[in-house]
Amino acid sequence: MRNQLDQLKSMTKVVADTGDIDAIKHYKPVDATTNPSLILKAAELPAYNELFSDALEYGRQSAGDISTQSKLACDWLAVAIGKEIQGVVPGVVSTEVDARLSFNTQATIEKARRLSEMYRQQGADSNRLLIKIASTWEGIRAAEILEQEGIRCNLTLLFSFAQAQACAEAGAYLISPFVGRILDWYKQSEGRDYAGAEDPGVVSVSRIFNYYKQHGYKTTVMGASFRNTGEIRELAGCDCLTIGPSLLEELENTEQPLKQKLHAEKPVSDEPRVTLDETTFRWLMNEDAMATEKLAEGIRKFAKDQVKLEQLIARQL
């Protein structure tokens, strides 16, 4: 019998949620995703020492003060790691916009364009790049413009159905609804654990997937932020799942049969198609305490790790 990772790959595109090139080589995913937290971890790996040095040199040669040079060096490093990963995976690599720009549409657009240009400058394939943007109203509007320019986007930190609706209407290439962080919130809020199909994160992604397929949206659904392999098994059949190395290893070492749970050709949904304006979007987010809290928390965490990486580089500069 094939292991569960191989079975999963037959029904879902498996994406590596890591910047560790050795892990990516081992598990052979189609795509890979990165974020500021993963880039920070990757920067400390010996395999990336040369890339880190190149980023420092790029920063030193750039105009501006140390703060400006650090930001540019961070971008260069993120792109360099993305380029390395492109050499290992056949598909796309996601590189994230600075989380501190999450509420600034124009600044997000400008950063996305700069990252895309850096991919070209480094000889990487900008057509195999997804720009990761937080699923705020401002981020979704930025993605709408970038998609029209041919810069494909991955809308991340997605916790609510309203976010998913707005992303689909904006024509986002891909969304990353978070599973484990939703579970975390409900476990703390309700004082109980969840398993299997009743896991609130699994329920959320399943609903979004079925809604998209019911109405023919082209936006790809990529479940993310898993806490256990049970969540992954419940979402077998989803367009994509981005999974960290420890859970990839667990799936690889498990040989029980894996049943497909989601079917694009047979969506289980009868919800009407809705286009949200800004007022309605913000109200629905306000009414969803979990989504509001986890979105804010996620932005703060990514911003904190971005600052740590900039400080690390600034000390070297």
ABEGO torsion letter per residue (X at the ends): XBBAAAAAAAABBBBBBBABAAAAAAAGBABBBBBAAAAAAAAABAAAAAAAAAAAAAAAABBEBAAAAAAAAAAAAAAAAAAAAAAABABBBBBBBBAAAAABAAAAAAAAAAAAAAAAAAGBBAAABBBBBBBBAAAAAAAAAAAAAGBBBBBBGBABAAAAAAAAAAGBABBBBBAAAAAAAAAAAAGBBBBEAABAAAAAAAAAAAAAAAAGBABBBBBBGBABAAAAAAABGBABBBBBAAAAAAAAABABBBBBABBAABBBBABBBBBBBAAAAAAAAAABAAAAAAAAAAAAAAAAAAAAAAAAAAAAX
